[in-house]
Amino acid sequence: MPEPRRRSARRSLMEGLIRYDRITTTTARVRAIRGEVEKLITVAVKGREDARKHLAAVVSDEEKATRILEFARKGRFSLDKEVASNEERAEQEKAPLTERGRKFLEDKLKVRRDELLSIISNEEEATKALDAAYEAMVIELRARRLILRTLPDELVVKKMFEELAPRYLGRPGGYTRITKLGRRKGDAAEIAQIALV
C-alpha cells in the first residue's frame, strides 16, 4: 500500500477508535495505531493539565477557576470596556448605533460585568484571573492544533479534550487495551480489538 494511503488508513482507524472507544481490525493494524493514539491522548492530557496549572497559579480555588474558564470561553471581555459613542464608531469606520442598539450593548456589558464580579468580587483580581484564563485557553489551543495536525476532525479533537483528557488526567499512559479475538474466517488473519481503557 502506498504511503499516503497507509497514512490515511491509520488516520481513519485512529479517528474511529477515539470516536467509538473501540474498534475491531487486524492485529497488525491495531499495533500500528496504538502508539500514535497514546501519544495524541498524552498531548491532550498534558495540554489540559498545563492550562489548568497556569490558571491555578492565579486562581487557587478550583471551582472559581472552572467558572472563570467557562466565562472566558464565552468570548473576549474586559472590565474597562464601554460602548463607544457614534463619533468614536465613525472614526473606527463602524455603523452608528440607535438608542435601542446602544441600550442592548450596554445591558449586555453590564450582565457580563456582573457575572464576572459574582465569581471574583475584587475588580483587580477578576482582571488578573480573566487574563490567566485567556492564557490557559491559548495553552490548550496549542495542544488542540498539534492534534489537529494529525487528526483533522474537530469532533474527534473535541471529544479528546472534553471526555478523554479529564478521564485520563492522573494516568501516566496505557490508555488502550488490545484483546485478541482469534482468526478471521476468510483469510485467517489475526483479529484484535483495541479499546480505550
SELUM-192671 format. One record per residue: x, y, z of N, C-alpha, C in turn; residue in three letters. Coordinates in steps of 0.02 Angstrom, whole numbers, plus 50000, padded with zeros to 5 digits. Layout:
BEGIN
REC    n.px    n.py    n.pz   ca.px   ca.py   ca.pz    c.px    c.py    c.pz   vexfi
REC       X       Y       Z       X       Y       Z       X       Y       Z     ala
...
***
This chain:
BEGIN
REC    n.px    n.py    n.pz   ca.px   ca.py   ca.pz    c.px    c.py    c.pz   vexfi
REC   50043   49941   50000   50000   50000   50000   50045   50062   50000     met
REC   50033   50110   49955   50073   50171   49953   50067   50210   50019     pro
REC   50119   50248   50035   50122   50283   50100   50063   50330   50112     glu
REC   50042   50371   50064   49984   50415   50078   49921   50376   50096     pro
REC   49910   50320   50062   49851   50279   50078   49858   50246   50146     arg
REC   49918   50225   50162   49931   50194   50227   49919   50244   50283     arg
REC   49944   50305   50272   49935   50359   50322   49860   50375   50331     arg
REC   49824   50377   50276   49753   50391   50278   49715   50335   50314     ser
REC   49734   50273   50302   49701   50217   50335   49714   50219   50411     ala
REC   49776   50235   50430   49792   50240   50502   49752   50297   50534     arg
REC   49747   50353   50498   49709   50410   50525   49636   50391   50535     arg
REC   49607   50355   50487   49537   50334   50493   49528   50286   50551     ser
REC   49575   50240   50560   49570   50194   50617   49576   50231   50683     leu
REC   49621   50279   50687   49629   50317   50750   49566   50358   50765     met
REC   49538   50390   50713   49476   50428   50723   49420   50383   50747     glu
REC   49415   50324   50717   49363   50276   50737   49371   50254   50809     gly
REC   49433   50241   50829   49447   50220   50898   49427   50275   50948     leu
REC   49445   50336   50933   49429   50390   50979   49354   50405   50979     ile
REC   49323   50402   50921   49252   50418   50916   49209   50364   50950     arg
REC   49225   50299   50939   49182   50245   50963   49211   50208   51024     tyr
REC   49268   50228   51049   49301   50198   51107   49329   50128   51095     asp
REC   49311   50095   51041   49340   50029   51025   49329   50014   50951     arg
REC   49376   49979   50922   49369   49956   50853   49397   49885   50848     ile
REC   49374   49848   50798   49398   49780   50786   49429   49779   50717     thr
REC   49492   49756   50713   49527   49753   50649   49584   49702   50656     thr
REC   49628   49699   50608   49682   49650   50612   49733   49671   50664     thr
REC   49768   49622   50690   49818   49635   50742   49872   49683   50719     thr
REC   49894   49676   50656   49947   49719   50630   49924   49793   50629     ala
REC   49862   49805   50610   49836   49874   50609   49828   49901   50680     arg
REC   49807   49858   50725   49799   49880   50795   49866   49901   50823     val
REC   49918   49861   50810   49984   49879   50836   50011   49942   50803     arg
REC   49992   49953   50739   50016   50012   50703   49988   50077   50732     ala
REC   49925   50075   50756   49894   50138   50779   49900   50148   50855     ile
REC   49915   50096   50892   49915   50101   50965   49961   50157   50990     arg
REC   50023   50157   50969   50071   50207   50992   50051   50278   50974     gly
REC   50026   50286   50913   50007   50354   50891   49947   50380   50931     glu
REC   49898   50337   50944   49840   50359   50982   49860   50377   51053     val
REC   49904   50337   51083   49927   50352   51151   49963   50419   51154     glu
REC   50004   50433   51103   50040   50498   51101   49991   50556   51096     lys
REC   49940   50549   51054   49891   50602   51045   49851   50614   51110     leu
REC   49833   50560   51144   49796   50568   51206   49841   50601   51258     ile
REC   49905   50584   51258   49953   50615   51305   49958   50690   51291     thr
REC   49960   50709   51228   49962   50781   51211   49900   50816   51238     val
REC   49841   50784   51230   49779   50814   51255   49780   50821   51331     ala
REC   49802   50768   51365   49803   50769   51438   49852   50822   51463     val
REC   49912   50824   51433   49962   50873   51455   49940   50945   51439     lys
REC   49909   50955   51381   49884   51021   51364   49832   51046   51413     gly
REC   49785   51002   51429   49733   51020   51477   49763   51032   51547     arg
REC   49809   50988   51567   49840   50994   51633   49882   51058   51638     glu
REC   49921   51074   51585   49961   51135   51586   49917   51197   51590     asp
REC   49861   51196   51553   49814   51253   51555   49785   51262   51625     ala
REC   49766   51206   51656   49738   51210   51724   49790   51235   51774     arg
REC   49852   51212   51767   49905   51234   51813   49918   51308   51806     lys
REC   49918   51332   51743   49929   51404   51731   49874   51445   51765     his
REC   49813   51422   51758   49757   51458   51789   49758   51452   51865     leu
REC   49779   51394   51890   49781   51383   51963   49834   51426   51996     ala
REC   49884   51448   51958   49935   51493   51987   49906   51560   52007     ala
REC   49852   51580   51973   49820   51644   51987   49757   51634   52030     val
REC   49717   51584   52013   49654   51570   52049   49663   51504   52085     val
REC   49670   51506   52150   49684   51445   52188   49622   51401   52198     ser
REC   49563   51431   52201   49501   51394   52212   49481   51358   52147     asp
REC   49474   51292   52150   49459   51252   52090   49392   51270   52059     glu
REC   49341   51281   52100   49275   51298   52074   49276   51365   52038     glu
REC   49309   51415   52069   49313   51481   52038   49352   51477   51973     lys
REC   49406   51437   51972   49446   51430   51911   49404   51401   51854     ala
REC   49363   51351   51870   49320   51321   51819   49269   51371   51794     thr
REC   49239   51410   51839   49190   51460   51819   49221   51515   51777     arg
REC   49282   51537   51796   49317   51589   51758   49332   51564   51688     ile
REC   49354   51501   51682   49369   51472   51617   49307   51468   51573     leu
REC   49250   51448   51603   49187   51447   51565   49168   51518   51543     glu
REC   49178   51567   51587   49163   51636   51570   49207   51659   51512     phe
REC   49271   51642   51514   49319   51664   51462   49301   51632   51395     ala
REC   49275   51571   51396   49258   51536   51333   49199   51568   51298     arg
REC   49161   51610   51333   49104   51644   51301   49127   51700   51255     lys
REC   49190   51722   51260   49216   51775   51217   49256   51825   51255     gly
REC   49291   51868   51218   49334   51919   51248   49292   51968   51288     arg
REC   49320   51989   51346   49286   52038   51388   49338   52073   51430     phe
REC   49324   52135   51446   49367   52174   51490   49322   52217   51534     ser
REC   49341   52225   51596   49301   52267   51641   49303   52341   51619     leu
REC   49355   52360   51582   49362   52429   51559   49321   52445   51497     asp
REC   49294   52393   51466   49259   52402   51402   49194   52442   51411     lys
REC   49184   52489   51365   49123   52529   51365   49097   52534   51293     glu
REC   49033   52551   51286   49004   52559   51220   49028   52626   51192     val
REC   49056   52624   51133   49084   52685   51102   49028   52731   51078     ala
REC   49042   52797   51080   48993   52845   51054   48991   52839   50978     ser
REC   48940   52869   50948   48934   52866   50875   48992   52900   50840     asn
REC   49021   52953   50870   49078   52987   50840   49139   52940   50840     glu
REC   49150   52906   50897   49206   52859   50901   49196   52801   50852     glu
REC   49133   52778   50846   49118   52723   50799   49130   52745   50727     arg
REC   49117   52809   50711   49129   52834   50644   49204   52835   50629     ala
REC   49245   52852   50680   49318   52851   50671   49343   52780   50660     glu
REC   49309   52731   50690   49328   52661   50682   49296   52630   50620     gln
REC   49260   52671   50581   49225   52651   50521   49173   52597   50535     glu
REC   49136   52608   50590   49080   52564   50608   49015   52603   50600     lys
REC   48962   52567   50592   48896   52598   50585   48874   52629   50651     ala
REC   48838   52685   50648   48813   52715   50711   48760   52671   50743     pro
REC   48753   52680   50809   48704   52640   50847   48641   52681   50858     leu
REC   48584   52647   50856   48522   52678   50876   48518   52676   50952     thr
REC   48471   52710   50981   48463   52709   51054   48449   52638   51079     glu
REC   48408   52603   51041   48391   52534   51060   48453   52489   51056     arg
REC   48492   52497   51004   48554   52458   50996   48604   52474   51051     gly
REC   48611   52538   51067   48656   52559   51121   48635   52529   51187     arg
REC   48569   52532   51202   48543   52504   51265   48557   52429   51268     lys
REC   48547   52395   51212   48559   52322   51209   48632   52307   51226     phe
REC   48679   52343   51194   48750   52330   51207   48770   52347   51278     leu
REC   48743   52402   51305   48758   52422   51374   48732   52370   51423     glu
REC   48671   52345   51411   48643   52293   51454   48684   52229   51451     asp
REC   48706   52212   51391   48747   52152   51381   48813   52158   51419     lys
REC   48846   52216   51414   48908   52227   51451   48897   52225   51526     leu
REC   48840   52254   51549   48826   52254   51621   48815   52183   51646     lys
REC   48780   52142   51608   48767   52073   51629   48833   52035   51633     val
REC   48877   52043   51582   48942   52009   51582   48985   52032   51641     arg
REC   48983   52097   51654   49022   52125   51710   48998   52097   51776     arg
REC   48931   52096   51786   48902   52069   51848   48918   51995   51855     asp
REC   48917   51958   51800   48933   51887   51802   49005   51876   51823     glu
REC   49051   51916   51796   49122   51909   51814   49132   51928   51888     leu
REC   49101   51983   51909   49111   52005   51978   49075   51960   52028     leu
REC   49027   51920   52005   48995   51871   52051   49042   51813   52065     ser
REC   49088   51800   52018   49138   51746   52028   49193   51771   52074     ile
REC   49223   51828   52056   49276   51859   52096   49256   51932   52105     ile
REC   49245   51952   52168   49216   52019   52181   49266   52076   52171     ser
REC   49330   52065   52184   49381   52117   52177   49396   52126   52102     asn
REC   49390   52188   52077   49400   52201   52005   49470   52185   51981     glu
REC   49520   52203   52021   49590   52191   52001   49604   52115   51997     glu
REC   49581   52078   52047   49591   52005   52047   49552   51973   51990     glu
REC   49491   51999   51977   49450   51972   51923   49484   51982   51856     ala
REC   49515   52040   51846   49550   52054   51783   49610   52007   51775     thr
REC   49648   51997   51829   49706   51952   51826   49683   51880   51812     lys
REC   49629   51859   51845   49603   51791   51835   49578   51782   51763     ala
REC   49545   51833   51736   49520   51828   51668   49577   51825   51618     leu
REC   49629   51865   51629   49688   51862   51585   49721   51794   51588     asp
REC   49726   51765   51649   49755   51699   51657   49712   51646   51622     ala
REC   49646   51655   51623   49601   51608   51589   49611   51611   51514     ala
REC   49619   51672   51487   49632   51678   51415   49698   51646   51397     tyr
REC   49749   51654   51439   49814   51623   51426   49809   51547   51430     glu
REC   49769   51522   51477   49758   51449   51484   49724   51422   51421     ala
REC   49677   51461   51394   49644   51440   51332   49693   51436   51274     met
REC   49742   51482   51272   49793   51481   51220   49837   51419   51227     val
REC   49854   51401   51289   49895   51341   51301   49858   51279   51276     ile
REC   49793   51275   51292   49753   51218   51270   49744   51219   51194     glu
REC   49737   51278   51165   49729   51284   51093   49790   51257   51056     leu
REC   49849   51269   51083   49910   51243   51052   49909   51167   51050     arg
REC   49887   51136   51105   49883   51063   51106   49830   51038   51056     ala
REC   49774   51074   51051   49722   51055   51003   49749   51058   50931     arg
REC   49788   51109   50916   49815   51116   50848   49866   51062   50833     arg
REC   49905   51041   50884   49952   50987   50873   49915   50922   50855     leu
REC   49859   50911   50888   49820   50851   50874   49785   50857   50806     ile
REC   49759   50917   50791   49726   50928   50727   49773   50918   50668     leu
REC   49837   50927   50679   49886   50915   50626   49885   50841   50605     arg
REC   49875   50797   50654   49874   50725   50640   49804   50701   50623     thr
REC   49754   50724   50661   49684   50703   50652   49642   50764   50636     leu
REC   49632   50780   50572   49596   50842   50555   49520   50834   50560     pro
REC   49496   50811   50617   49424   50804   50629   49409   50838   50696     asp
REC   49375   50894   50693   49365   50935   50753   49321   50900   50805     glu
REC   49274   50858   50784   49232   50823   50832   49273   50773   50873     leu
REC   49320   50740   50840   49364   50693   50875   49408   50730   50925     val
REC   49436   50787   50904   49479   50826   50948   49438   50853   51007     val
REC   49377   50875   50994   49334   50899   51047   49321   50844   51098     lys
REC   49308   50784   51074   49297   50728   51120   49360   50714   51161     lys
REC   49418   50719   51130   49481   50706   51165   49489   50754   51224     met
REC   49472   50817   51214   49483   50867   51266   49426   50868   51317     phe
REC   49365   50855   51296   49309   50860   51342   49294   50795   51380     glu
REC   49309   50737   51350   49294   50674   51383   49357   50635   51403     glu
REC   49403   50626   51356   49460   50583   51369   49512   50615   51414     leu
REC   49529   50679   51403   49580   50711   51444   49560   50712   51519     ala
REC   49498   50730   51537   49481   50727   51608   49482   50655   51635     pro
REC   49464   50607   51593   49462   50537   51615   49532   50511   51631     arg
REC   49582   50531   51592   49650   50505   51600   49697   50554   51634     tyr
REC   49671   50603   51670   49712   50656   51698   49768   50631   51743     leu
REC   49755   50584   51787   49808   50561   51832   49845   50500   51807     gly
REC   49828   50476   51749   49856   50413   51723   49920   50428   51682     arg
REC   49974   50392   51696   50038   50406   51661   50046   50370   51594     pro
REC   49994   50349   51562   49999   50314   51498   49957   50251   51500     gly
REC   49962   50210   51449   49923   50148   51447   49849   50160   51440     gly
REC   49830   50201   51390   49760   50220   51382   49721   50170   51341     tyr
REC   49755   50122   51309   49721   50074   51265   49734   50003   51289     thr
REC   49689   49959   51270   49695   49888   51285   49682   49848   51221     arg
REC   49726   49800   51206   49717   49758   51147   49695   49689   51170     ile
REC   49641   49665   51140   49615   49598   51155   49614   49558   51090     thr
REC   49648   49501   51089   49648   49459   51030   49583   49419   51026     lys
REC   49553   49416   50967   49488   49384   50958   49491   49320   50916     leu
REC   49549   49299   50895   49554   49239   50854   49571   49256   50782     gly
REC   49550   49211   50738   49566   49221   50666   49503   49233   50626     arg
REC   49511   49273   50573   49455   49288   50529   49441   49228   50484     arg
REC   49379   49216   50466   49362   49157   50427   49391   49157   50357     lys
REC   49384   49213   50321   49403   49214   50251   49477   49204   50238     gly
REC   49520   49243   50270   49592   49239   50255   49634   49219   50315     asp
REC   49603   49200   50370   49636   49177   50430   49683   49229   50461     ala
REC   49668   49293   50449   49708   49346   50479   49689   49352   50553     ala
REC   49739   49367   50596   49726   49375   50667   49686   49439   50678     glu
REC   49631   49432   50715   49587   49490   50729   49596   49510   50801     ile
REC   49597   49575   50813   49603   49600   50881   49558   49661   50889     ala
REC   49540   49673   50952   49501   49732   50968   49544   49779   51009     gln
REC   49546   49842   50990   49581   49892   51030   49528   49937   51059     ile
REC   49533   49948   51125   49483   49988   51160   49517   50037   51207     ala
REC   49484   50093   51218   49509   50142   51267   49491   50117   51336     leu
REC   49538   50119   51381   49527   50092   51449   49480   50137   51487     val
***
